[in-house]
Amino acid sequence: MGEPEVYVSLDIGSTSVKCIIGEVSDEAVHIIGVGNARSTGIRKGSIVDIDATVQSIKRAVDQAERMIGMSIHKVILGIPAAHVMLQDTKGVVAVVKNDENREITSDDVNRVLDAAQMMSLSPDREHINLVPRFYTVDSVSEIKDPRGMLGIRLEVDATMITTSKTVLHNVLRCVEKAGLDIQEIYLQPLAAGTFALTKDERNRGTTLIDIGGETTTIGVFKDDQLIHASVIPVGGENITKDLSLVLRTSTEQAEKIKLEYGHAYFNEASDNEVFDVPVIGADAKEQFSQRYISEIISMRLEELFELILDEFYRQNLSGLPGGVVLTGGVAKLEGIAQLARDCLQTRVRIAAPQYIGVRDPEYTSAVNLIRYAHADNQFYHKYEGDIQPSDMLLGTQQSMSQQEQVEYQQPASRDDYEETDHQPKEKFSDKVKKIFKGILD
């Protein structure tokens, strides 16, 4: 059994920043560090204050570091679906060998993926992911992995994921200013849905709805591919604000009431469960029942589900046989699955990671970024050998005043994994540095 691989994910949300450290050994994931800090400087999924966002990232990273007694150096970054576009693309290359053995290797796969990325983009767009749908070797198509096959012509049909250059650069700037290097970038609904949904759900056609603090992300999978991603600017904070206004209490108190007593399904809420609410500007407290606040919560959620239905109709996505899977912080509200079934008229279930310390729907994206990065590494051999703990972490803290530093070794790219005569690919960290250089110039 080899050394465990260590991955660190960073999920920058509108209401919280989550940093998860995962150790992968023999395909089993162990969560060894968790950081969750209140997010400031982000509105509706977009960064509005660089310095405030940097401080939020640092707080989340610091919490995760304290759990394991090590310093984080590199992260797997999740990019939200706002401003994202999915475009079909195709790449074609010849399988050139010096002898009669025309076996397709990882180098050939890398070349055809590079060819697929040659699509021209508008100046305001930036490529973040290329997801192969299938490969074609000569006249044989629908191939998931062509390596080891014999052929003359290799093609790939893929989905290119792009986002706003401005949005991406602002996120990269925040991560850089927080003192972190970026190992890889993945679209959040792509990573989350790949593992939150079962293979059958991804094939049949299923919608993953991630209800966060200020936004709701929709990711639609069909034929085992992400076919649509969008964001609705409504989330759990809207419920909190409604409760704060109606109950005449502080936003902090309203959030606490929502989490402790909230129920999304009015018909099942209790009239007998009552609680005291401190009123702003008065020493007195008022009593309310769970049923009373359930009406407020359900009305806001019904509005959200109507907006989701509108998105389904606009994109011609209604009636997917796989139904809906809910996740995100709001998905832990009692009764939300029943309400979603009534509003969306489809099968609904709640998805949450099943790992100790993160068994909560709000950690779905952060945990699945780790799982997606590991699967990507296993399939494409992105890094030379295993990702050792020293790759992602700087060193173990022997005491509060002394820290052992471990020399950082930049991981190899996919081309470096195989011994070939071709020039190694540009490393992702070098691409990020070029982006910052372009901004400064």
C-alpha positions in Angstrom: 0.0 0.0 0.0 1.5 3.3 -1.1 1.5 6.7 0.6 -1.9 8.3 0.9 -2.7 11.1 -1.5 -3.6 14.4 0.2 -6.0 16.9 -1.4 -7.1 20.3 -0.2 -10.3 21.8 -1.6 -11.5 25.4 -1.4 -15.2 26.3 -1.8 -15.7 30.1 -1.8 -19.4 30.8 -1.3 -21.5 33.9 -0.7 -22.1 33.1 3.0 -19.2 30.8 3.9 -15.8 29.7 2.8 -15.1 26.0 3.3 -11.6 24.4 3.2 -11.5 20.6 3.4 -8.4 18.4 3.7 -8.9 14.9 2.5 -6.6 11.9 2.5 -7.2 9.2 -0.2 -5.9 5.8 0.4 -6.9 2.6 -1.6 -9.9 4.6 -3.1 -11.2 5.4 0.4 -11.5 9.1 1.4 -10.8 10.3 4.9 -11.5 13.9 5.9 -8.7 15.0 8.2 -9.3 18.8 8.3 -12.3 21.1 8.0 -12.4 24.9 8.0 -15.7 26.8 7.7 -15.5 30.6 8.0 -18.2 33.3 7.5 -17.8 34.8 4.1 -17.4 38.6 3.6 -16.7 40.5 0.4 -18.9 38.3 -1.8 -22.4 39.1 -3.0 -24.6 36.7 -5.1 -21.5 34.6 -5.9 -19.4 37.5 -7.2 -16.4 39.1 -5.3 -17.1 42.7 -4.4 -14.3 43.2 -1.9 -10.9 41.6 -2.5 -9.4 42.2 0.9 -12.5 41.0 2.8 -12.6 37.8 0.7 -8.9 37.1 1.3 -9.5 37.4 5.1 -12.4 34.9 4.9 -10.2 32.4 2.9 -7.4 32.8 5.5 -9.8 32.1 8.4 -11.2 28.9 6.8 -7.7 27.7 5.9 -6.4 28.5 9.4 -9.2 26.4 10.9 -8.4 23.4 8.7 -4.6 23.8 9.4 -5.2 23.7 13.2 -7.1 20.4 13.0 -4.1 18.6 11.4 -1.2 20.7 12.7 0.1 21.4 9.2 0.3 24.4 6.9 -1.7 24.3 3.6 0.2 25.3 0.5 -1.9 24.3 -2.5 -5.7 24.0 -3.1 -8.2 22.5 -5.5 -10.4 25.5 -6.3 -14.1 25.3 -7.1 -15.5 27.9 -9.5 -19.3 28.8 -9.2 -21.6 28.3 -12.1 -22.4 32.1 -12.5 -21.4 33.4 -15.9 -20.5 29.9 -17.1 -21.0 28.6 -20.6 -20.9 25.0 -21.9 -19.8 24.6 -25.6 -19.4 21.5 -27.7 -16.0 21.1 -29.2 -14.0 18.5 -31.2 -10.4 17.6 -31.6 -8.7 15.4 -34.2 -5.0 14.1 -34.3 -3.1 11.5 -36.2 -1.5 8.7 -34.2 2.1 9.0 -35.3 4.6 6.3 -34.4 8.0 5.3 -35.6 7.1 1.7 -36.1 4.1 -0.4 -37.1 2.7 -0.4 -33.5 0.2 2.4 -33.6 -0.9 2.0 -30.0 -2.6 5.0 -28.5 -0.9 6.4 -25.4 -1.5 9.1 -22.8 0.5 11.4 -25.0 -1.9 11.0 -27.9 -4.9 11.6 -25.6 -3.2 14.8 -24.3 -2.6 16.0 -27.9 -6.2 15.4 -29.0 -7.5 17.2 -25.9 -5.1 20.1 -26.7 -6.6 20.1 -30.2 -10.1 20.3 -28.8 -9.1 23.4 -26.8 -8.2 25.3 -29.9 -11.7 26.8 -30.1 -11.5 30.6 -30.4 -13.0 32.4 -27.4 -14.2 36.0 -27.1 -11.8 38.3 -25.2 -14.0 38.3 -22.1 -14.1 34.5 -21.7 -11.6 32.1 -20.0 -11.4 28.3 -20.4 -11.6 26.4 -17.1 -12.4 22.8 -17.9 -12.6 20.4 -20.9 -14.7 17.4 -20.3 -14.5 14.6 -22.9 -17.8 13.0 -23.8 -16.3 10.2 -25.9 -13.4 9.3 -28.1 -13.4 7.9 -31.7 -10.6 5.7 -33.0 -10.7 5.6 -36.8 -14.4 4.7 -37.3 -15.2 3.3 -33.9 -16.8 5.8 -31.6 -18.4 6.0 -28.1 -15.0 5.0 -26.5 -14.5 6.2 -23.0 -10.7 5.5 -22.8 -8.8 4.9 -26.1 -5.4 4.2 -24.5 -4.0 0.8 -25.4 -6.1 0.6 -28.6 -4.5 0.5 -32.1 -5.5 3.2 -34.6 -4.4 5.8 -37.1 -6.8 8.7 -36.3 -7.9 9.8 -32.8 -10.9 12.1 -32.2 -12.6 13.5 -29.1 -16.0 15.0 -28.7 -15.9 17.2 -25.6 -17.6 20.0 -23.7 -15.6 23.1 -23.1 -16.5 25.0 -19.9 -15.7 28.7 -19.9 -16.4 31.6 -17.5 -16.1 35.3 -17.3 -12.4 36.3 -17.4 -13.1 39.1 -14.9 -14.8 36.8 -12.4 -12.1 34.1 -12.7 -9.2 36.6 -12.3 -10.8 38.1 -9.2 -11.1 34.7 -7.6 -7.5 33.8 -8.5 -6.3 37.1 -7.1 -8.0 36.4 -3.8 -6.5 32.9 -3.5 -3.1 34.2 -4.4 -3.2 37.0 -1.9 -4.2 34.5 0.8 -0.8 32.9 0.2 -2.1 29.8 -1.6 -1.1 28.1 -4.9 -3.8 26.6 -7.1 -3.4 22.9 -7.9 -6.4 22.7 -10.2 -9.7 24.4 -11.0 -13.0 22.6 -11.5 -16.6 23.9 -12.0 -18.4 23.3 -8.8 -21.7 21.7 -10.1 -19.5 19.4 -12.3 -17.5 18.1 -9.4 -20.5 18.0 -7.0 -22.9 16.3 -9.4 -20.4 13.6 -10.5 -20.4 12.1 -7.0 -23.6 13.4 -5.4 -25.6 11.7 -8.1 -25.6 8.0 -8.8 -24.4 6.7 -12.2 -28.0 5.8 -13.0 -29.2 9.3 -12.1 -26.4 10.9 -14.3 -27.4 8.7 -17.2 -31.2 9.0 -17.1 -31.2 12.8 -16.6 -31.2 14.4 -13.1 -31.0 17.9 -11.8 -28.7 18.7 -8.8 -30.0 21.8 -7.0 -27.5 23.3 -4.6 -29.3 25.9 -2.4 -26.7 28.1 -0.8 -26.9 31.3 1.2 -27.4 33.9 -1.5 -27.6 31.8 -4.7 -29.0 28.5 -5.9 -27.0 26.5 -8.4 -28.6 24.2 -11.0 -26.6 21.5 -12.6 -28.3 19.1 -15.0 -26.8 15.7 -15.9 -27.8 13.4 -18.8 -26.0 10.6 -20.5 -23.4 10.8 -17.8 -22.5 14.4 -18.8 -23.2 17.9 -17.4 -25.4 19.5 -20.0 -26.5 22.7 -18.2 -25.4 24.9 -15.4 -26.9 28.1 -14.1 -27.4 30.2 -11.0 -30.5 31.8 -9.5 -29.8 34.8 -7.2 -32.0 33.5 -4.3 -31.0 31.4 -1.3 -31.2 30.8 2.4 -30.3 34.4 3.3 -33.7 35.5 1.7 -35.5 33.3 4.2 -33.4 34.7 7.1 -34.2 38.3 6.1 -37.9 37.5 5.9 -37.9 36.0 9.4 -35.9 38.9 10.7 -38.5 41.4 9.4 -41.7 39.5 10.4 -40.4 38.5 13.8 -38.8 41.9 14.4 -35.5 40.4 15.5 -31.9 40.6 14.5 -30.5 38.8 11.4 -28.3 36.6 13.7 -31.2 35.6 15.8 -33.4 34.9 12.7 -30.7 32.6 11.3 -30.5 30.7 14.6 -34.3 30.3 14.7 -34.3 29.1 11.1 -31.8 26.4 11.8 -33.2 25.3 15.2 -36.9 25.5 14.6 -37.4 26.0 10.9 -39.7 23.6 8.9 -40.2 24.0 5.2 -43.4 21.9 4.9 -46.3 23.8 6.5 -48.7 20.8 6.8 -46.2 18.9 9.0 -45.0 21.9 11.2 -46.0 21.8 14.8 -48.3 24.3 16.6 -47.2 23.0 19.9 -43.5 23.7 19.5 -43.0 27.3 20.6 -39.9 29.4 21.3 -39.0 32.9 22.6 -37.8 35.6 20.2 -36.0 38.7 21.4 -37.5 41.8 19.8 -35.2 44.6 18.5 -35.4 47.8 20.5 -37.3 46.1 23.4 -36.4 44.1 26.5 -39.4 41.9 26.1 -39.6 38.6 24.1 -42.4 37.3 22.0 -43.4 33.7 21.5 -44.0 32.1 18.1 -44.8 28.5 17.0 -42.9 26.4 14.5 -46.0 26.4 12.3 -46.0 30.2 12.2 -42.5 30.5 10.9 -43.0 27.5 8.6 -45.5 29.6 6.6 -42.8 32.3 6.1 -40.1 29.7 5.1 -42.4 27.7 2.8 -43.5 30.9 0.9 -40.0 31.9 0.1 -39.0 28.3 -0.9 -42.1 28.0 -3.1 -40.9 31.2 -4.9 -37.5 29.6 -5.4 -38.9 26.4 -6.8 -41.1 28.4 -9.2 -37.9 30.2 -10.5 -36.3 26.8 -10.9 -39.3 25.5 -12.9 -39.0 28.6 -15.1 -35.4 27.8 -15.7 -36.4 24.2 -16.6 -38.9 25.4 -19.2 -36.5 28.0 -20.7 -33.9 25.3 -21.2 -36.4 22.6 -22.2 -35.3 20.5 -19.3 -38.6 19.7 -17.6 -39.7 16.1 -17.1 -36.2 14.6 -16.6 -36.8 11.0 -15.4 -34.1 11.1 -12.7 -35.9 13.8 -10.7 -34.2 16.3 -8.5 -31.4 15.9 -5.9 -31.2 18.7 -3.3 -28.0 19.8 -1.5 -26.4 22.9 0.0 -26.8 24.4 3.4 -30.6 25.1 3.0 -31.2 21.4 2.1 -30.9 20.4 5.8 -34.2 22.3 6.6 -36.7 19.8 7.8 -39.5 19.2 5.4 -37.8 20.7 2.3 -37.9 17.4 0.3 -41.7 17.2 0.8 -42.2 20.8 -0.3 -39.9 20.3 -3.4 -41.9 17.2 -4.4 -45.2 19.2 -4.3 -43.7 22.2 -6.2 -41.6 20.4 -8.8 -43.9 17.4 -9.2 -41.0 14.9 -9.4 -38.9 12.6 -7.3 -36.7 14.4 -4.8 -34.0 13.3 -2.4 -31.3 15.0 -0.2 -27.6 14.5 -0.9 -24.9 14.9 1.8 -21.4 13.6 2.1 -21.1 10.4 4.2 -17.8 11.2 6.0 -17.2 11.9 9.6 -17.1 15.6 10.3 -18.8 16.7 7.1 -22.1 14.9 7.1 -24.0 18.0 6.1 -25.3 19.1 2.7 -23.4 22.3 2.8 -20.1 20.4 2.4 -21.2 18.5 -0.8 -19.3 20.7 -3.2 -16.1 21.0 -1.1 -15.9 17.3 -0.4 -16.7 16.3 -4.0 -14.0 18.6 -5.3 -11.5 16.3 -3.6 -13.1 13.2 -5.0 -13.2 14.7 -8.5 -9.6 15.8 -8.3 -8.5 12.3 -7.3 -10.5 10.6 -10.0 -9.1 13.1 -12.6 -5.6 12.3 -11.4 -6.2 8.6 -11.5 -7.5 8.7 -15.1 -5.2 11.2 -16.7 -2.1 10.6 -14.5 -1.8 14.3 -14.0 0.9 14.1 -11.4 4.1 12.1 -11.3 3.6 9.3 -8.8 1.3 9.8 -5.8 0.4 13.2 -4.4 2.3 13.0 -1.2 1.3 15.0 1.9 4.3 17.2 1.3 2.9 18.3 -2.1 -0.2 19.9 -0.6 1.1 20.8 2.9 4.2 22.6 4.0 5.1 20.7 7.2 4.1 19.3 10.5 4.0 21.6 13.5 6.1 20.1 16.2 5.1 22.7 18.7 3.4 26.1 18.7 6.7 27.8 18.3 8.5 25.4 16.0 7.5 24.2 12.5 9.3 21.7 10.4 9.4 22.9 6.8 9.1 20.3 4.0 10.6 21.1 0.7 7.9 21.7 -1.9 8.0 19.8 -5.1 6.0 21.0 -8.1 3.9 18.1 -9.4 4.4 17.1 -13.0 1.8 17.7 -15.7 0.1 14.9 -17.6 2.8 14.9 -20.3 5.6 14.6 -17.7 4.0 11.3 -16.4 5.0 9.4 -19.6 8.5 9.4 -21.0 8.1 10.9 -24.5 10.1 13.0 -26.8 7.5 15.7 -26.7 7.9 19.0 -24.9 6.1 18.9 -21.5 2.8 20.7 -21.2 2.7 24.1 -19.5 1.9 23.6 -15.8 -1.4 24.9 -14.5 0.4 27.1 -11.9 2.4 28.7 -14.7 -0.8 29.5 -16.5 -2.1 31.2 -13.4 1.1 33.3 -13.1 0.8 34.3 -16.8 -2.8 35.5 -16.1 -1.6 37.7 -13.2 1.3 39.0 -15.3 -1.2 40.0 -18.0 -3.3 41.9 -15.5 -0.3 43.7 -14.1 1.1 44.6 -17.5 
